[in-house]
């Protein structure tokens, strides 16, 4: 049966479309199928999905399937993209609805969205396919309910994201926040499900992924820029986190080889016909 599978192009698998970049008070109507993702860059907006109304604040990301309306409030700035294709269809079947995430579990998703919107017209088809796939996998592992409700945790997340390359460890983080290490670890785990040390490591790995794909820096140079002591330690940490070496990951992305057969979602075979 698989031998008779119809040939599909990259856009059939998963693809970023319809970039949105809106400033000031206005209403955005989206009637696209697939996944609509909006990042509130400043101020706030109200997202309407079916009978739900969701207030989304600065720095938060909203996900909604299918028809969606976004009211951008005064002084607001909202950017967004739509992801379509068979992988997006599968994800929508499993997570039909709308949710907001604070970015705690997706520290580089805002940067990805901003990069796509700012450079959409110059990006290659393979890159738009790969980044769409990466975003879907990120959404698949994102907390789809909670937004960080602890001031300490929010401050810790902000410090880590801004200083991941220079933060020595949890002790230094706790000192900067004027709290004990045990209190920080307890609060962080309570609201995110991971320790601050693990979150820091995840942020660094995501930064490494970006630099591998977007620069020609050596592994040692990337290690220094992302807080690792050297390329050997970077390789060990990267393989432990992803199951592959940094160069294998880079080759996979640049050659557009990681598509549905490697997705973490279970894709129905029927979707290929």
HUFENKA-V393655 format. One record per helix or strand of 2 or more residues. SS is the DSSP state (h for helix, s for strand). FROM is the first residue (numbers start at 1). LEN is the number of residues. If there is no record, write none. Layout:
BEGIN
ss->(SS | SS)
from->(FROM | FROM)
len->(LEN | LEN)
END
This chain:
BEGIN
ss->(h | h | s | s | s | s | s | s | s | s | h | s | h | h | h | h | h | h | h | h | h | h | h)
from->(2 | 10 | 15 | 26 | 35 | 44 | 52 | 61 | 68 | 77 | 86 | 98 | 109 | 125 | 151 | 170 | 181 | 196 | 219 | 231 | 246 | 260 | 269)
len->(3 | 4 | 9 | 5 | 8 | 6 | 6 | 5 | 5 | 8 | 9 | 4 | 14 | 16 | 13 | 8 | 12 | 19 | 8 | 12 | 9 | 3 | 4)
END
